[in-house]
Amino acid sequence: MQIGMIGLGRMGGNLVRRLTKAGHTCVVNDRDPAAIKALADTGAVGVPDIHALVGHLAKPRTIWIMLPAGEMTETTIGQLAPLLAAGDTIIDGGNTFYKDDIARAKSLMANGIHYIDCGTSGGVWGLERGYCLMIGGERKAVERLDPIFAALAPGEGSVAQTPGRTSRDERVECGYLHCGPAGAGHFVKMVHNGIEYGLMQAYAEGFDILRGAGNERRAAGERYDFDLPDIAEVWRRGSVIGSWLLDLTASALAEDPNLSTYSGMVEDSGEGRWTVNTAIDEAVPAPVLTAALYARFRSREKANFGDKLLSAMRKKFGGHVENNAGPR
């Protein structure tokens, strides 16, 4: 299939590379000419602006936007929509707030333009591992683009099927799911990232406790000097708390046991706040996710070793670099 991609950053560029490798034709644009050239050198068609991008695509056109959520994405869609025609599709693969998706879908459909929200998880590793996709939008529009989603998803791989899963959508085992109408994909991704906050916080606190086991405030016979890289490594093998996040934690500790290159100031990108606010709206208790969000706020005042580990995990899975000037 043919698809346009606007936004060629850490994830957008690798989405294009994965699609190109699978035989799809990508027409790409970014405000950085070097990013366009890098992908043109790998087989994509680079264009200087969105007018040229639309002109290079055959109808019905499909354009994937991979930009930071908020004003930048909103402005780009506003510029793009007048250039499109009925039957065309816009996909937002960023971390947009699901209520914004609902409004966009309604506005675009007035002109016959389809809108798909696609929560995309995989970080900087997606090119190799594939991306877990949580998709919202009209079923027909989503099904027409199934070859695109299938190419980006991880595939079945070596993960065993869950016992009892019969007569269900087989695409789920390949790593992508049509979650429901407009906003549903980003709603699921929002909660996914809220859970991520909680999991990361649990690892961070646990390793901070292990690191403090030799503290002089503990009884002399109860002090331990633990090797954190070795503990992370042994937990990866057969432990009930094993996970990809633990794999990344082990990697970060092996490289720098003291995490000396991290300040420990941990950002939040929005989804954690939205998850907590949604829990409040639904009157659903979410103490772990709420505490994990507040811990990130606290890290900007006085960071500890656990906060450094959170920063290390964020860099490992998403390429996020600390903003030591303060929160964005």
PEKAGI-V381709 format. One record per pair of residues at least 12 apart in sequence whose C-alpha atoms are under 10 Angstrom apart, sorted by sequence separation. I is the first residue (numbers start at 0). J is the second residue. D is the distance in whole Angstrom. If there is no record, write none. Layout:
i=<I	I>
j=<J	J>
d=<D	D>
//
This chain:
i=<3	15	26	27	35	64	103	104	118	119	120	160	211	212	213	234	275	294	2	25	26	32	49	76	101	103	118	119	120	159	210	211	212	232	235	275	276	25	32	76	100	101	117	118	119	134	155	158	209	210	211	231	232	235	274	275	295	307	12	32	76	89	100	101	117	118	119	133	155	158	209	210	231	234	274	275	2	11	26	27	28	29	31	100	116	117	118	132	154	155	156	209	210	231	232	233	272	1	12	25	26	27	28	29	30	62	116	117	118	131	132	154	155	156	209	210	231	232	271	272	275	0	1	11	24	25	26	27	28	29	30	89	116	117	130	152	154	155	156	209	231	232	271	274	0	19	23	24	25	26	27	28	29	72	88	97	115	116	117	130	132	152	153	154	155	206	230	231	7	22	23	24	25	26	27	28	29	87	88	96	115	116	129	130	131	132	152	153	154	207	228	229	231	232	271	272	0	1	2	3	4	5	6	7	8	20	27	28	62	72	95	97	114	115	129	130	131	132	149	152	153	154	206	209	227	228	231	232	271	272	0	1	2	3	4	5	6	7	12	16	19	20	27	61	72	73	85	86	94	95	114	115	129	130	131	148	151	152	153	206	227	228	230	231	270	271	0	1	2	3	4	5	6	7	8	12	15	19	28	60	68	72	85	87	88	89	90	91	92	93	94	95	113	114	115	128	129	130	131	150	151	152	228	229	269	0	1	2	3	4	5	6	7	19	27	28	59	60	68	69	83	85	86	87	88	89	90	91	92	93	94	113	128	129	130	149	151	152	206	228	229	299	0	1	2	3	4	5	6	12	13	16	18	26	27	58	59	60	61	62	63	64	65	66	67	68	69	85	86	87	88	89	90	91	92	93	94	115	116	126	128	129	145	148	149	206	227	228	267	299	300	7	8	12	15	16	26	49	53	58	59	60	61	62	63	64	65	66	67	68	69	73	77	80	81	84	85	86	87	88	89	90	91	92	93	94	113	114	115	125	126	127	128	148	149	226	227	228	266	267	299	7	15	16	25	26	52	58	59	60	61	62	63	64	65	66	67	68	69	76	80	83	84	85	86	87	88	89	90	91	92	93	113	114	125	126	148	228	229	265	299	6	7	15	27	50	54	58	59	60	61	62	63	64	65	66	67	68	83	84	85	91	92	113	125	128	148	228	267	6	26	49	50	53	54	58	59	60	61	62	63	64	65	66	81	83	84	202	227	228	265	266	267	5	7	25	26	49	53	57	58	63	69	73	77	80	145	226	227	265	266	296	7	25	68	76	117	121	264	265	24	50	80	104	119	120	121	145	263	264	265	266	49	50	104	119	264	265	266	101	264	265	27	100	101	141	142	263	264	26	27	28	29	100	141	262	263	264	25	29	262	263	264	265	97	133	202	263	264	4	132	138	262	263	264	3	92	131	137	138	262	263	3	4	92	132	133	134	135	136	138	261	262	263	265	3	92	131	132	133	134	135	136	137	138	198	202	206	262	263	264	265	5	91	130	131	132	133	134	135	136	137	138	202	261	263	264	265	266	5	90	91	129	130	131	132	133	134	135	136	137	198	262	263	265	266	4	90	129	130	131	132	133	134	135	136	199	203	259	261	262	263	264	265	3	90	132	133	134	135	136	198	199	202	258	261	262	263	264	265	5	134	135	136	198	210	257	258	260	261	263	266	4	134	135	136	259	261	262	263	265	3	14	134	135	195	199	258	261	262	2	3	133	134	135	257	258	260	261	2	14	90	133	134	135	257	260	3	11	60	61	62	63	64	88	132	133	134	135	256	258	2	3	11	12	59	61	63	64	87	88	132	133	134	258	261	266	1	2	11	63	65	86	133	134	265	266	1	2	10	11	132	133	265	266	1	9	10	88	119	132	252	255	265	266	1	3	4	5	6	7	8	118	131	251	264	265	266	1	2	3	4	5	6	7	8	117	118	133	263	264	265	268	1	2	3	4	5	6	7	8	117	251	252	261	262	264	266	267	268	1	2	3	4	5	6	117	248	251	252	261	262	263	264	265	266	267	0	1	2	3	4	5	6	117	248	250	251	262	264	265	266	250	261	264	248	249	251	116	117	118	247	248	251	115	116	117	118	119	247	248	250	6	114	115	116	117	118	119	246	247	5	114	115	116	117	118	245	247	248	113	114	115	116	117	118	120	244	247	248	115	116	117	118	119	244	246	247	5	115	116	117	118	117	118	120	196	244	120	244	118	243	196	197	195	196	104	105	192	193	194	195	104	192	193	194	103	104	192	193	101	102	103	191	192	193	100	101	102	189	190	191	192	193	194	11	100	101	189	190	192	193	10	11	99	100	101	188	189	192	193	10	61	98	99	100	189	190	191	97	98	100	186	189	190	97	98	100	185	189	190	2	3	4	5	96	97	99	100	188	189	201	3	6	95	97	98	186	187	190	200	97	98	186	189	190	200	95	96	97	197	198	94	95	96	97	197	198	200	201	94	95	97	186	194	196	197	200	92	93	94	96	97	193	196	197	199	200	92	95	96	194	195	196	197	198	211	91	94	95	193	194	196	197	200	210	93	94	193	196	197	200	210	192	193	195	196	207	208	194	207	208	94	190	193	196	206	207	193	196	204	206	207	203	204	205	207	203	204	207	203	204	206	202	203	201	203	204	200	203	204	20	199	200	202	203	199	202	203	17	18	200	201	203	10	13	17	199	200	203	10	13	16	17	199	202	10	12	13	14	15	17	199	10	11	13	14	17	9	10	13	17	196	199	9	10	12	13	199	9	10	14	9	10	13	14	10	23	23	21	21	23	18	21	22	18	21	17	18	20	21	18	19	18	17	18	17	16	17	14	15	14	13	2	0	2	0	1	0	96	94	95	96	94	95	94	97	96	122	123	124	125	122	123	124	125	122	123	124	122	123	124	121	122	123	120	121	122	123	120	122	68	67	68	10	9	10	9	9>
j=<15	27	38	39	47	76	115	116	130	131	132	172	223	224	225	246	287	306	15	38	39	45	62	89	114	116	131	132	133	172	223	224	225	245	248	288	289	39	46	90	114	115	131	132	133	148	169	172	223	224	225	245	246	249	288	289	309	321	27	47	91	104	115	116	132	133	134	148	170	173	224	225	246	249	289	290	18	27	42	43	44	45	47	116	132	133	134	148	170	171	172	225	226	247	248	249	288	18	29	42	43	44	45	46	47	79	133	134	135	148	149	171	172	173	226	227	248	249	288	289	292	18	19	29	42	43	44	45	46	47	48	107	134	135	148	170	172	173	174	227	249	250	289	292	19	38	42	43	44	45	46	47	48	91	107	116	134	135	136	149	151	171	172	173	174	225	249	250	27	42	43	44	45	46	47	48	49	107	108	116	135	136	149	150	151	152	172	173	174	227	248	249	251	252	291	292	21	22	23	24	25	26	27	28	29	41	48	49	83	93	116	118	135	136	150	151	152	153	170	173	174	175	227	230	248	249	252	253	292	293	22	23	24	25	26	27	28	29	34	38	41	42	49	83	94	95	107	108	116	117	136	137	151	152	153	170	173	174	175	228	249	250	252	253	292	293	23	24	25	26	27	28	29	30	31	35	38	42	51	83	91	95	108	110	111	112	113	114	115	116	117	118	136	137	138	151	152	153	154	173	174	175	251	252	292	24	25	26	27	28	29	30	31	43	51	52	83	84	92	93	107	109	110	111	112	113	114	115	116	117	118	137	152	153	154	173	175	176	230	252	253	323	25	26	27	28	29	30	31	37	38	41	43	51	52	83	84	85	86	87	88	89	90	91	92	93	94	110	111	112	113	114	115	116	117	118	119	140	141	151	153	154	170	173	174	231	252	253	292	324	325	33	34	38	41	42	52	75	79	84	85	86	87	88	89	90	91	92	93	94	95	99	103	106	107	110	111	112	113	114	115	116	117	118	119	120	139	140	141	151	152	153	154	174	175	252	253	254	292	293	325	34	42	43	52	53	79	85	86	87	88	89	90	91	92	93	94	95	96	103	107	110	111	112	113	114	115	116	117	118	119	120	140	141	152	153	175	255	256	292	326	34	35	43	55	78	82	86	87	88	89	90	91	92	93	94	95	96	111	112	113	119	120	141	153	156	176	256	295	35	55	78	79	82	83	87	88	89	90	91	92	93	94	95	110	112	113	231	256	257	294	295	296	35	37	55	56	79	83	87	88	93	99	103	107	110	175	256	257	295	296	326	38	56	99	107	148	152	295	296	56	82	112	136	151	152	153	177	295	296	297	298	82	83	137	152	297	298	299	135	298	299	62	135	136	176	177	298	299	62	63	64	65	136	177	298	299	300	62	66	299	300	301	302	135	171	240	301	302	43	171	177	301	302	303	43	132	171	177	178	302	303	44	45	133	173	174	175	176	177	179	302	303	304	306	45	134	173	174	175	176	177	178	179	180	240	244	248	304	305	306	307	48	134	173	174	175	176	177	178	179	180	181	245	304	306	307	308	309	49	134	135	173	174	175	176	177	178	179	180	181	242	306	307	309	310	49	135	174	175	176	177	178	179	180	181	244	248	304	306	307	308	309	310	49	136	178	179	180	181	182	244	245	248	304	307	308	309	310	311	52	181	182	183	245	257	304	305	307	308	310	313	52	182	183	184	307	309	310	311	313	52	63	183	184	244	248	307	310	311	52	53	183	184	185	307	308	310	311	53	65	141	184	185	186	308	311	55	63	112	113	114	115	116	140	184	185	186	187	308	310	55	56	64	65	112	114	116	117	140	141	185	186	187	311	314	319	55	56	65	117	119	140	187	188	319	320	56	57	65	66	187	188	320	321	57	65	66	144	175	188	308	311	321	322	58	60	61	62	63	64	65	175	188	308	321	322	323	59	60	61	62	63	64	65	66	175	176	191	321	322	323	326	60	61	62	63	64	65	66	67	176	310	311	320	321	323	325	326	327	61	62	63	64	65	66	177	308	311	312	321	322	323	324	325	326	327	61	62	63	64	65	66	67	178	309	311	312	323	325	326	327	312	323	326	311	312	314	180	181	182	311	312	315	180	181	182	183	184	312	313	315	72	180	181	182	183	184	185	312	313	72	181	182	183	184	185	312	314	315	181	182	183	184	185	186	188	312	315	316	184	185	186	187	188	313	315	316	75	185	186	187	188	188	189	191	267	315	192	316	191	316	270	271	270	271	180	181	268	269	270	271	181	269	270	271	181	182	270	271	180	181	182	270	271	272	180	181	182	269	270	271	272	273	274	92	181	182	270	271	273	274	92	93	181	182	183	270	271	274	275	93	144	181	182	183	272	273	274	181	182	184	270	273	274	182	183	185	270	274	275	88	89	90	91	182	183	185	186	274	275	287	90	93	182	184	185	273	274	277	287	185	186	274	277	278	288	184	185	186	286	287	184	185	186	187	287	288	290	291	185	186	188	277	285	287	288	291	184	185	186	188	189	285	288	289	291	292	185	188	189	287	288	289	290	291	304	185	188	189	287	288	290	291	294	304	188	189	288	291	292	295	305	288	289	291	292	303	304	291	304	305	192	288	291	294	304	305	292	295	303	305	306	303	304	305	307	304	305	308	305	306	308	305	306	305	307	308	305	308	309	126	305	306	308	309	306	309	310	125	126	308	309	311	119	122	126	308	309	312	120	123	126	127	309	312	121	123	124	125	126	128	310	122	123	125	126	129	122	123	126	130	309	312	123	124	126	127	313	124	125	129	125	126	129	130	130	146	147	146	147	150	146	149	150	147	150	147	148	150	151	149	150	150	150	151	151	151	152	150	151	151	151	144	144	147	146	147	147	269	268	269	270	269	270	270	273	273	313	314	315	316	314	315	316	317	315	316	317	316	317	318	316	317	318	316	317	318	319	317	319	268	268	269	317	317	318	318	319>
d=<9	8	10	8	8	8	10	9	10	6	7	7	8	7	8	9	10	8	9	9	9	9	10	8	9	10	8	5	8	9	9	9	8	8	10	7	9	9	9	10	8	10	10	6	7	9	10	8	8	8	9	7	8	8	8	6	9	10	9	8	9	9	8	9	6	5	9	10	9	10	8	7	8	9	9	10	9	10	10	7	9	9	9	7	10	6	6	7	9	9	9	7	8	10	9	9	9	10	10	8	6	6	6	9	8	9	8	4	8	9	9	9	6	8	9	7	7	6	8	8	8	9	10	10	8	5	5	5	6	8	8	9	6	6	9	9	7	5	10	7	5	9	8	10	10	10	10	7	6	6	6	6	8	8	9	8	7	5	9	10	8	10	9	4	7	10	8	9	8	10	9	8	9	7	9	6	9	10	10	10	6	6	10	9	8	7	10	6	6	10	9	8	10	9	9	7	10	10	8	8	7	9	8	7	8	9	9	7	10	8	8	10	9	5	8	6	6	9	8	6	6	9	7	9	10	6	8	9	6	9	8	6	6	6	6	6	6	6	8	7	8	9	9	10	10	10	9	9	9	9	6	7	6	5	7	10	10	5	8	10	8	8	10	9	10	10	5	5	5	5	5	5	5	9	9	9	8	7	9	8	9	8	8	10	9	8	8	8	9	8	8	8	8	8	10	9	5	6	9	10	9	6	8	9	10	6	6	6	6	6	6	8	8	7	10	7	9	8	9	10	10	9	9	8	6	6	6	6	6	7	7	8	8	4	9	8	9	10	9	5	8	9	9	8	9	8	9	9	9	9	9	7	10	9	7	9	8	10	9	8	8	7	9	8	10	6	9	6	6	5	4	5	5	5	5	7	8	8	10	8	6	8	10	10	8	9	7	5	8	10	10	10	8	7	9	9	6	9	8	8	8	8	6	6	6	6	6	8	6	6	7	9	10	10	10	7	4	6	6	6	6	6	6	6	7	10	10	8	7	8	10	9	9	9	7	10	9	9	10	10	7	6	10	8	10	9	10	9	6	5	5	5	5	5	5	6	7	5	8	9	7	9	7	5	7	9	7	9	7	8	6	10	7	9	9	9	7	9	10	10	8	9	7	8	10	9	9	8	5	6	6	6	6	6	5	9	8	8	9	7	8	10	10	9	8	10	9	6	7	9	7	8	8	7	10	7	8	8	7	9	7	7	9	10	9	7	10	10	7	10	9	6	8	10	10	10	8	7	7	10	10	10	9	9	10	9	10	8	9	5	8	9	9	9	10	10	10	9	8	8	10	7	8	8	10	10	9	10	9	9	9	9	9	10	9	10	9	6	8	10	5	7	9	9	9	10	9	7	5	9	10	10	10	9	7	9	8	8	10	10	10	10	8	9	9	10	9	8	6	10	9	8	10	5	9	10	9	9	9	10	7	7	9	10	9	10	9	8	9	8	8	10	9	7	7	10	9	9	6	6	6	6	8	8	8	10	9	10	9	8	7	8	9	10	10	5	5	5	5	6	6	6	10	8	9	4	7	9	10	8	10	10	10	7	6	6	6	6	5	4	7	10	8	4	7	8	10	10	8	8	9	8	6	7	5	4	7	9	10	9	6	7	9	6	9	9	10	9	9	5	7	8	9	8	8	5	10	7	7	10	9	9	6	7	10	10	8	10	9	8	6	9	9	8	5	8	8	9	8	8	9	7	10	7	4	9	9	6	7	10	10	8	8	4	7	9	7	10	7	10	9	10	5	7	9	9	9	9	9	10	9	10	9	10	8	8	7	10	9	10	9	10	7	8	9	10	10	10	10	9	10	10	9	9	8	10	9	10	7	6	9	10	9	7	9	10	9	7	9	8	8	10	6	10	8	8	10	9	10	9	9	8	10	7	8	10	8	9	7	9	9	8	10	10	8	7	8	10	10	7	6	6	6	6	7	8	10	10	10	8	8	9	10	8	5	4	5	5	5	8	10	10	10	9	9	8	7	9	8	9	7	6	6	6	6	5	9	7	6	10	8	9	9	10	9	6	9	9	9	7	8	7	7	9	10	9	9	7	8	8	8	8	9	10	9	7	9	9	9	10	10	8	6	7	9	7	9	9	9	6	10	8	10	10	7	6	9	6	9	10	9	10	7	8	8	5	5	9	9	8	10	10	10	6	6	8	8	7	6	10	8	6	10	7	7	9	10	7	9	10	9	10	5	8	8	9	9	9	9	8	9	9	9	9	10	7	9	9	9	9	10	9	6	9	6	8	9	9	6	5	9	9	9	9	6	8	10	5	9	9	7	9	10	8	9	9	6	5	5	8	10	6	10	9	9	5	9	8	7	8	8	9	9	9	8	9	9	8	9	8	6	9	9	7	6	4	9	8	9	6	9	10	9	9	10	8	7	10	10	10	10	9	10	10	9	8	9	9	10	9	9	5	9	9	10	10	9	10	7	5	10	9	10	7	8	9	6	9	9	8	7	9	9	10	10	9	5	6	10	9	10	10	8	10	7	8	8	9	9	9	8	9	9	9	8	9	10	9	8	9	10	6	9	5	8	8	10	8	6	6	8	9	9	10	9	9	7	8	9	9	6	9	10	10	9	10	8	5	8	9	10	7	9	10	9	8	10	8	6	9	4	8	8	8	7	9	8	9	8	6	9	10	10	8	8	6	10	8	10	8	9	9	10	10	9	9	6	9	7	9	9	8	7	8	6	10	8	10	9	8	9	10	10	6	10	7	7	8	8	6	5	10	9	8	6	9	9	9	9	10	8	9	10	8	10	9	10	9	8	10	9	9	10	10	9	7	6	10	9	9	9	10	9	6	7	7	6	10	10	9	9	7	10	10	8	9	7	9	7	9	9	9	8	8	9	7	9	8	9	9	9	9	10	8	7	10	9	6	8	5	5	9	7	4	6	10	8	7	10	9	9	9	10	9	9	8	10	8	10>
//
